[in-house]
Amino acid sequence: ACMAVLSLLVVAVLFMGLTGSPIYRSWPFVMLLLYFMAQVGARLIFEIEHFNQAHLSALVSHFGIYFLLAAGIFGYGDKKRLTISLPLEEETSIGIDTEGKVEHLPFSLKLQSFHLEEYPCELVFPEGCSLTVVDSLENAVPDSIGGYKELSHMGAMQAFYVHATYRGEKYEGWVTPGSFLFPSSELQISDSLSIYARPAMAKSYLSRIALRDEDKEHDVSLRVNHPYHIGAWHIYQKSYDQEMGRWSRVSVVECVRDAWYPLAFIAMWMFLLSGVFMIFERKRR
Protein backbone atom coordinates (compact mmCIF):
# COMPACT_ATOMS: atom_id res chain seq x y z
CA ALA A 1 0.00 0.00 0.00
CA CYS A 2 2.86 2.38 0.84
CA MET A 3 4.57 1.75 -2.47
CA ALA A 4 1.34 2.20 -4.44
CA VAL A 5 0.52 5.53 -2.78
CA LEU A 6 4.14 6.69 -3.07
CA SER A 7 4.04 5.98 -6.82
CA LEU A 8 0.88 8.09 -7.14
CA LEU A 9 2.55 10.92 -5.20
CA VAL A 10 5.57 10.83 -7.51
CA VAL A 11 3.30 11.02 -10.56
CA ALA A 12 1.42 13.96 -9.01
CA VAL A 13 4.66 15.84 -8.25
CA LEU A 14 5.97 15.23 -11.79
CA PHE A 15 2.68 16.51 -13.21
CA MET A 16 2.94 19.63 -11.04
CA GLY A 17 6.56 20.22 -12.13
CA LEU A 18 5.81 19.83 -15.85
CA THR A 19 2.57 21.85 -15.94
CA GLY A 20 3.19 24.40 -13.19
CA SER A 21 -0.15 23.51 -11.60
CA PRO A 22 -0.11 23.93 -7.77
CA ILE A 23 -1.44 20.42 -7.20
CA TYR A 24 -0.21 20.45 -3.60
CA ARG A 25 -3.20 22.68 -2.79
CA SER A 26 -5.73 20.19 -4.18
CA TRP A 27 -7.65 17.86 -1.87
CA PRO A 28 -6.73 14.62 -3.78
CA PHE A 29 -3.02 15.32 -3.24
CA VAL A 30 -3.57 16.13 0.46
CA MET A 31 -5.64 12.95 0.92
CA LEU A 32 -2.92 10.86 -0.78
CA LEU A 33 -0.29 12.40 1.48
CA LEU A 34 -2.31 11.81 4.63
CA TYR A 35 -3.05 8.22 3.58
CA PHE A 36 0.64 7.64 2.95
CA MET A 37 1.48 8.98 6.42
CA ALA A 38 -1.19 6.73 7.93
CA GLN A 39 0.30 3.69 6.17
CA VAL A 40 3.84 4.55 7.32
CA GLY A 41 2.53 5.14 10.86
CA ALA A 42 0.76 1.77 10.87
CA ARG A 43 3.93 0.11 9.64
CA LEU A 44 5.92 1.80 12.43
CA ILE A 45 3.49 0.54 15.09
CA PHE A 46 3.74 -2.99 13.67
CA GLU A 47 7.56 -2.87 13.66
CA ILE A 48 7.68 -1.58 17.25
CA GLU A 49 5.27 -4.26 18.45
CA HIS A 50 7.23 -7.00 16.64
CA PHE A 51 10.70 -5.55 17.18
CA ASN A 52 13.46 -7.50 15.49
CA GLN A 53 17.06 -6.37 15.72
CA ALA A 54 17.73 -7.85 12.30
CA HIS A 55 15.38 -5.27 10.76
CA LEU A 56 16.53 -2.23 12.72
CA SER A 57 17.40 -0.35 9.50
CA ALA A 58 13.78 -0.51 8.31
CA LEU A 59 12.50 0.84 11.64
CA VAL A 60 14.96 3.76 11.64
CA SER A 61 14.32 4.66 7.98
CA HIS A 62 10.53 4.57 8.50
CA PHE A 63 10.91 6.93 11.47
CA GLY A 64 12.98 9.20 9.23
CA ILE A 65 10.29 9.19 6.53
CA TYR A 66 7.60 10.01 9.08
CA PHE A 67 9.60 12.87 10.60
CA LEU A 68 10.46 14.29 7.18
CA LEU A 69 6.82 14.23 6.03
CA ALA A 70 5.67 15.85 9.27
CA ALA A 71 8.32 18.61 8.93
CA GLY A 72 7.33 19.22 5.30
CA ILE A 73 3.56 19.28 5.84
CA PHE A 74 3.44 21.34 9.03
CA GLY A 75 6.52 23.41 8.21
CA TYR A 76 5.06 24.62 4.88
CA GLY A 77 2.31 26.60 6.58
CA ASP A 78 4.53 27.70 9.47
CA LYS A 79 7.41 29.07 7.39
CA LYS A 80 7.98 32.83 7.22
CA ARG A 81 10.04 34.57 4.53
CA LEU A 82 10.66 38.29 5.04
CA THR A 83 12.63 40.69 2.82
CA ILE A 84 14.38 43.65 4.47
CA SER A 85 16.11 46.62 2.81
CA LEU A 86 18.92 47.90 5.03
CA PRO A 87 20.14 51.45 4.29
CA LEU A 88 23.59 52.21 5.69
CA GLU A 89 23.62 52.99 9.44
CA GLU A 90 19.82 52.73 9.78
CA GLU A 91 18.42 50.21 12.26
CA THR A 92 15.22 48.34 11.46
CA SER A 93 13.23 45.36 12.70
CA ILE A 94 10.51 45.40 10.04
CA GLY A 95 10.27 43.00 7.08
CA ILE A 96 7.92 42.46 4.13
CA ASP A 97 6.53 38.97 3.53
CA THR A 98 5.80 37.35 0.15
CA GLU A 99 2.29 38.84 0.13
CA GLY A 100 3.50 42.39 0.81
CA LYS A 101 2.45 42.45 4.46
CA VAL A 102 4.57 44.16 7.11
CA GLU A 103 5.86 41.99 9.96
CA HIS A 104 8.07 42.69 12.96
CA LEU A 105 11.17 40.61 13.67
CA PRO A 106 12.26 39.54 17.17
CA PHE A 107 15.59 41.30 16.51
CA SER A 108 16.83 44.44 14.78
CA LEU A 109 19.41 44.83 11.99
CA LYS A 110 21.72 47.72 11.14
CA LEU A 111 24.01 47.78 8.09
CA GLN A 112 27.50 48.91 9.07
CA SER A 113 29.26 48.46 5.71
CA PHE A 114 28.76 46.88 2.29
CA HIS A 115 31.58 45.56 0.09
CA LEU A 116 31.20 44.24 -3.46
CA GLU A 117 33.90 42.56 -5.55
CA GLU A 118 33.49 42.65 -9.34
CA TYR A 119 34.77 40.58 -12.23
CA PRO A 120 36.91 42.46 -14.79
CA CYS A 121 34.81 44.18 -17.44
CA GLU A 122 34.45 42.41 -20.77
CA LEU A 123 35.66 44.41 -23.76
CA VAL A 124 33.57 44.05 -26.92
CA PHE A 125 35.10 44.78 -30.32
CA PRO A 126 34.25 43.96 -33.97
CA GLU A 127 35.35 40.74 -35.63
CA GLY A 128 38.69 41.16 -37.36
CA CYS A 129 39.86 43.83 -34.96
CA SER A 130 43.09 43.24 -32.99
CA LEU A 131 43.05 44.76 -29.52
CA THR A 132 45.75 45.40 -26.89
CA VAL A 133 45.08 46.75 -23.40
CA VAL A 134 47.92 49.16 -22.64
CA ASP A 135 46.72 50.32 -19.21
CA SER A 136 43.86 49.45 -16.86
CA LEU A 137 42.52 51.24 -13.78
CA GLU A 138 40.40 49.60 -11.09
CA ASN A 139 38.99 52.84 -9.64
CA ALA A 140 38.96 55.42 -12.40
CA VAL A 141 37.42 58.88 -12.56
CA PRO A 142 37.65 61.46 -15.39
CA ASP A 143 40.57 63.89 -15.19
CA SER A 144 40.81 67.46 -16.47
CA ILE A 145 42.46 66.59 -19.82
CA GLY A 146 39.88 64.13 -21.17
CA GLY A 147 41.46 60.98 -19.76
CA TYR A 148 41.07 59.00 -16.55
CA LYS A 149 43.03 58.72 -13.32
CA GLU A 150 43.10 56.29 -10.39
CA LEU A 151 41.06 57.62 -7.48
CA SER A 152 38.92 55.80 -4.91
CA HIS A 153 35.94 58.10 -5.33
CA MET A 154 32.20 57.50 -5.16
CA GLY A 155 31.12 56.26 -8.60
CA ALA A 156 34.62 55.21 -9.68
CA MET A 157 34.69 52.50 -12.35
CA GLN A 158 37.06 50.26 -14.29
CA ALA A 159 38.84 51.95 -17.22
CA PHE A 160 41.04 50.58 -20.02
CA TYR A 161 43.41 52.39 -22.37
CA VAL A 162 43.50 50.30 -25.55
CA HIS A 163 45.31 50.15 -28.89
CA ALA A 164 43.27 48.70 -31.75
CA THR A 165 43.94 47.87 -35.39
CA TYR A 166 40.99 47.47 -37.75
CA ARG A 167 41.33 47.13 -41.55
CA GLY A 168 44.81 48.60 -41.49
CA GLU A 169 43.83 51.65 -39.46
CA LYS A 170 45.11 52.20 -35.90
CA TYR A 171 43.05 53.59 -33.04
CA GLU A 172 43.69 54.25 -29.37
CA GLY A 173 41.76 55.67 -26.45
CA TRP A 174 39.94 55.05 -23.17
CA VAL A 175 37.07 52.61 -22.78
CA THR A 176 34.88 52.53 -19.64
CA PRO A 177 31.53 50.90 -18.77
CA GLY A 178 30.28 53.98 -16.93
CA SER A 179 28.63 54.15 -13.52
CA PHE A 180 25.68 55.84 -11.83
CA LEU A 181 27.79 59.01 -11.61
CA PHE A 182 29.98 59.03 -14.74
CA PRO A 183 29.02 58.26 -18.37
CA SER A 184 30.49 55.37 -20.33
CA SER A 185 33.27 55.90 -22.86
CA GLU A 186 33.65 54.09 -26.20
CA LEU A 187 36.39 54.03 -28.83
CA GLN A 188 34.78 54.77 -32.19
CA ILE A 189 36.46 53.03 -35.13
CA SER A 190 33.84 53.72 -37.82
CA ASP A 191 30.44 55.34 -38.21
CA SER A 192 28.67 52.19 -37.00
CA LEU A 193 31.35 50.27 -35.07
CA SER A 194 32.99 50.93 -31.72
CA ILE A 195 34.89 49.22 -28.93
CA TYR A 196 33.06 49.33 -25.60
CA ALA A 197 33.07 47.71 -22.14
CA ARG A 198 30.16 45.77 -20.74
CA PRO A 199 29.15 46.63 -17.15
CA ALA A 200 31.09 44.58 -14.60
CA MET A 201 29.28 41.63 -13.01
CA ALA A 202 29.28 41.06 -9.26
CA LYS A 203 31.70 38.37 -8.13
CA SER A 204 30.82 38.40 -4.44
CA TYR A 205 29.38 40.84 -1.94
CA LEU A 206 29.54 41.11 1.82
CA SER A 207 27.38 42.95 4.34
CA ARG A 208 28.63 43.69 7.84
CA ILE A 209 25.57 43.94 10.06
CA ALA A 210 24.97 44.66 13.73
CA LEU A 211 22.21 42.32 14.93
CA ARG A 212 20.60 43.17 18.28
CA ASP A 213 18.18 40.91 20.12
CA GLU A 214 17.00 40.74 23.74
CA ASP A 215 20.25 39.17 24.93
CA LYS A 216 23.08 41.08 23.25
CA GLU A 217 24.44 42.58 20.02
CA HIS A 218 26.01 40.29 17.41
CA ASP A 219 28.48 41.25 14.68
CA VAL A 220 27.33 39.47 11.52
CA SER A 221 29.25 39.05 8.25
CA LEU A 222 26.72 38.05 5.60
CA ARG A 223 27.73 36.58 2.23
CA VAL A 224 25.78 34.93 -0.57
CA ASN A 225 25.15 31.23 0.28
CA HIS A 226 26.58 31.78 3.78
CA PRO A 227 23.52 32.53 5.96
CA TYR A 228 23.60 33.50 9.63
CA HIS A 229 21.53 31.46 12.11
CA ILE A 230 19.87 32.88 15.18
CA GLY A 231 17.24 30.75 16.89
CA ALA A 232 14.75 29.49 14.30
CA TRP A 233 15.74 32.26 11.85
CA HIS A 234 18.14 32.05 8.89
CA ILE A 235 19.37 35.40 7.50
CA TYR A 236 20.51 35.39 3.86
CA GLN A 237 22.30 37.97 1.73
CA LYS A 238 19.85 38.52 -1.14
CA SER A 239 20.66 41.64 -3.16
CA TYR A 240 21.78 45.30 -3.13
CA ASP A 241 21.18 48.56 -4.99
CA GLN A 242 22.28 47.38 -8.45
CA GLU A 243 22.12 50.87 -9.95
CA MET A 244 24.81 52.02 -7.50
CA GLY A 245 26.81 48.80 -7.98
CA ARG A 246 29.81 48.44 -5.69
CA TRP A 247 29.02 51.85 -4.24
CA SER A 248 25.66 50.62 -3.01
CA ARG A 249 24.54 52.03 0.35
CA VAL A 250 21.67 49.55 0.64
CA SER A 251 21.83 45.82 1.32
CA VAL A 252 18.81 43.56 0.83
CA VAL A 253 18.59 40.55 3.14
CA GLU A 254 16.04 37.78 3.53
CA CYS A 255 15.02 36.40 6.92
CA VAL A 256 13.52 32.90 6.84
CA ARG A 257 11.95 31.25 9.86
CA ASP A 258 11.51 27.47 9.61
CA ALA A 259 10.78 26.03 13.06
CA TRP A 260 10.46 22.51 11.60
CA TYR A 261 13.91 22.48 10.01
CA PRO A 262 15.59 20.65 12.97
CA LEU A 263 13.10 17.78 12.59
CA ALA A 264 13.91 17.47 8.88
CA PHE A 265 17.63 17.58 9.75
CA ILE A 266 17.18 14.72 12.23
CA ALA A 267 15.25 12.74 9.59
CA MET A 268 18.10 12.98 7.07
CA TRP A 269 20.60 11.72 9.66
CA MET A 270 18.23 8.84 10.43
CA PHE A 271 18.32 7.85 6.74
CA LEU A 272 22.13 7.74 6.89
CA LEU A 273 22.02 5.75 10.13
CA SER A 274 19.61 3.23 8.61
CA GLY A 275 22.12 2.72 5.78
CA VAL A 276 24.83 1.89 8.31
CA PHE A 277 22.53 -0.58 10.08
CA MET A 278 21.69 -2.17 6.72
CA ILE A 279 25.39 -2.92 6.07
CA PHE A 280 25.75 -4.77 9.38
CA GLU A 281 22.45 -6.62 8.84
CA ARG A 282 23.75 -7.90 5.49
CA LYS A 283 26.98 -9.07 7.12
CA ARG A 284 25.09 -10.98 9.81
CA ARG A 285 22.99 -12.72 7.17
C-alpha positions in Angstrom: 0.0 0.0 0.0 2.9 2.4 0.8 4.6 1.8 -2.5 1.3 2.2 -4.4 0.5 5.5 -2.8 4.1 6.7 -3.1 4.0 6.0 -6.8 0.9 8.1 -7.1 2.5 10.9 -5.2 5.6 10.8 -7.5 3.3 11.0 -10.6 1.4 14.0 -9.0 4.7 15.8 -8.3 6.0 15.2 -11.8 2.7 16.5 -13.2 2.9 19.6 -11.0 6.6 20.2 -12.1 5.8 19.8 -15.9 2.6 21.8 -15.9 3.2 24.4 -13.2 -0.1 23.5 -11.6 -0.1 23.9 -7.8 -1.4 20.4 -7.2 -0.2 20.4 -3.6 -3.2 22.7 -2.8 -5.7 20.2 -4.2 -7.6 17.9 -1.9 -6.7 14.6 -3.8 -3.0 15.3 -3.2 -3.6 16.1 0.5 -5.6 12.9 0.9 -2.9 10.9 -0.8 -0.3 12.4 1.5 -2.3 11.8 4.6 -3.1 8.2 3.6 0.6 7.6 3.0 1.5 9.0 6.4 -1.2 6.7 7.9 0.3 3.7 6.2 3.8 4.6 7.3 2.5 5.1 10.9 0.8 1.8 10.9 3.9 0.1 9.6 5.9 1.8 12.4 3.5 0.5 15.1 3.7 -3.0 13.7 7.6 -2.9 13.7 7.7 -1.6 17.2 5.3 -4.3 18.5 7.2 -7.0 16.6 10.7 -5.6 17.2 13.5 -7.5 15.5 17.1 -6.4 15.7 17.7 -7.9 12.3 15.4 -5.3 10.8 16.5 -2.2 12.7 17.4 -0.3 9.5 13.8 -0.5 8.3 12.5 0.8 11.6 15.0 3.8 11.6 14.3 4.7 8.0 10.5 4.6 8.5 10.9 6.9 11.5 13.0 9.2 9.2 10.3 9.2 6.5 7.6 10.0 9.1 9.6 12.9 10.6 10.5 14.3 7.2 6.8 14.2 6.0 5.7 15.9 9.3 8.3 18.6 8.9 7.3 19.2 5.3 3.6 19.3 5.8 3.4 21.3 9.0 6.5 23.4 8.2 5.1 24.6 4.9 2.3 26.6 6.6 4.5 27.7 9.5 7.4 29.1 7.4 8.0 32.8 7.2 10.0 34.6 4.5 10.7 38.3 5.0 12.6 40.7 2.8 14.4 43.6 4.5 16.1 46.6 2.8 18.9 47.9 5.0 20.1 51.5 4.3 23.6 52.2 5.7 23.6 53.0 9.4 19.8 52.7 9.8 18.4 50.2 12.3 15.2 48.3 11.5 13.2 45.4 12.7 10.5 45.4 10.0 10.3 43.0 7.1 7.9 42.5 4.1 6.5 39.0 3.5 5.8 37.3 0.1 2.3 38.8 0.1 3.5 42.4 0.8 2.5 42.5 4.5 4.6 44.2 7.1 5.9 42.0 10.0 8.1 42.7 13.0 11.2 40.6 13.7 12.3 39.5 17.2 15.6 41.3 16.5 16.8 44.4 14.8 19.4 44.8 12.0 21.7 47.7 11.1 24.0 47.8 8.1 27.5 48.9 9.1 29.3 48.5 5.7 28.8 46.9 2.3 31.6 45.6 0.1 31.2 44.2 -3.5 33.9 42.6 -5.6 33.5 42.6 -9.3 34.8 40.6 -12.2 36.9 42.5 -14.8 34.8 44.2 -17.4 34.5 42.4 -20.8 35.7 44.4 -23.8 33.6 44.0 -26.9 35.1 44.8 -30.3 34.3 44.0 -34.0 35.3 40.7 -35.6 38.7 41.2 -37.4 39.9 43.8 -35.0 43.1 43.2 -33.0 43.1 44.8 -29.5 45.8 45.4 -26.9 45.1 46.8 -23.4 47.9 49.2 -22.6 46.7 50.3 -19.2 43.9 49.5 -16.9 42.5 51.2 -13.8 40.4 49.6 -11.1 39.0 52.8 -9.6 39.0 55.4 -12.4 37.4 58.9 -12.6 37.7 61.5 -15.4 40.6 63.9 -15.2 40.8 67.5 -16.5 42.5 66.6 -19.8 39.9 64.1 -21.2 41.5 61.0 -19.8 41.1 59.0 -16.6 43.0 58.7 -13.3 43.1 56.3 -10.4 41.1 57.6 -7.5 38.9 55.8 -4.9 35.9 58.1 -5.3 32.2 57.5 -5.2 31.1 56.3 -8.6 34.6 55.2 -9.7 34.7 52.5 -12.4 37.1 50.3 -14.3 38.8 52.0 -17.2 41.0 50.6 -20.0 43.4 52.4 -22.4 43.5 50.3 -25.6 45.3 50.1 -28.9 43.3 48.7 -31.7 43.9 47.9 -35.4 41.0 47.5 -37.8 41.3 47.1 -41.6 44.8 48.6 -41.5 43.8 51.6 -39.5 45.1 52.2 -35.9 43.1 53.6 -33.0 43.7 54.3 -29.4 41.8 55.7 -26.5 39.9 55.1 -23.2 37.1 52.6 -22.8 34.9 52.5 -19.6 31.5 50.9 -18.8 30.3 54.0 -16.9 28.6 54.2 -13.5 25.7 55.8 -11.8 27.8 59.0 -11.6 30.0 59.0 -14.7 29.0 58.3 -18.4 30.5 55.4 -20.3 33.3 55.9 -22.9 33.6 54.1 -26.2 36.4 54.0 -28.8 34.8 54.8 -32.2 36.5 53.0 -35.1 33.8 53.7 -37.8 30.4 55.3 -38.2 28.7 52.2 -37.0 31.4 50.3 -35.1 33.0 50.9 -31.7 34.9 49.2 -28.9 33.1 49.3 -25.6 33.1 47.7 -22.1 30.2 45.8 -20.7 29.2 46.6 -17.1 31.1 44.6 -14.6 29.3 41.6 -13.0 29.3 41.1 -9.3 31.7 38.4 -8.1 30.8 38.4 -4.4 29.4 40.8 -1.9 29.5 41.1 1.8 27.4 43.0 4.3 28.6 43.7 7.8 25.6 43.9 10.1 25.0 44.7 13.7 22.2 42.3 14.9 20.6 43.2 18.3 18.2 40.9 20.1 17.0 40.7 23.7 20.3 39.2 24.9 23.1 41.1 23.3 24.4 42.6 20.0 26.0 40.3 17.4 28.5 41.3 14.7 27.3 39.5 11.5 29.2 39.1 8.2 26.7 38.1 5.6 27.7 36.6 2.2 25.8 34.9 -0.6 25.1 31.2 0.3 26.6 31.8 3.8 23.5 32.5 6.0 23.6 33.5 9.6 21.5 31.5 12.1 19.9 32.9 15.2 17.2 30.7 16.9 14.8 29.5 14.3 15.7 32.3 11.9 18.1 32.0 8.9 19.4 35.4 7.5 20.5 35.4 3.9 22.3 38.0 1.7 19.8 38.5 -1.1 20.7 41.6 -3.2 21.8 45.3 -3.1 21.2 48.6 -5.0 22.3 47.4 -8.4 22.1 50.9 -9.9 24.8 52.0 -7.5 26.8 48.8 -8.0 29.8 48.4 -5.7 29.0 51.9 -4.2 25.7 50.6 -3.0 24.5 52.0 0.3 21.7 49.6 0.6 21.8 45.8 1.3 18.8 43.6 0.8 18.6 40.6 3.1 16.0 37.8 3.5 15.0 36.4 6.9 13.5 32.9 6.8 11.9 31.2 9.9 11.5 27.5 9.6 10.8 26.0 13.1 10.5 22.5 11.6 13.9 22.5 10.0 15.6 20.7 13.0 13.1 17.8 12.6 13.9 17.5 8.9 17.6 17.6 9.8 17.2 14.7 12.2 15.2 12.7 9.6 18.1 13.0 7.1 20.6 11.7 9.7 18.2 8.8 10.4 18.3 7.8 6.7 22.1 7.7 6.9 22.0 5.8 10.1 19.6 3.2 8.6 22.1 2.7 5.8 24.8 1.9 8.3 22.5 -0.6 10.1 21.7 -2.2 6.7 25.4 -2.9 6.1 25.7 -4.8 9.4 22.5 -6.6 8.8 23.7 -7.9 5.5 27.0 -9.1 7.1 25.1 -11.0 9.8 23.0 -12.7 7.2 
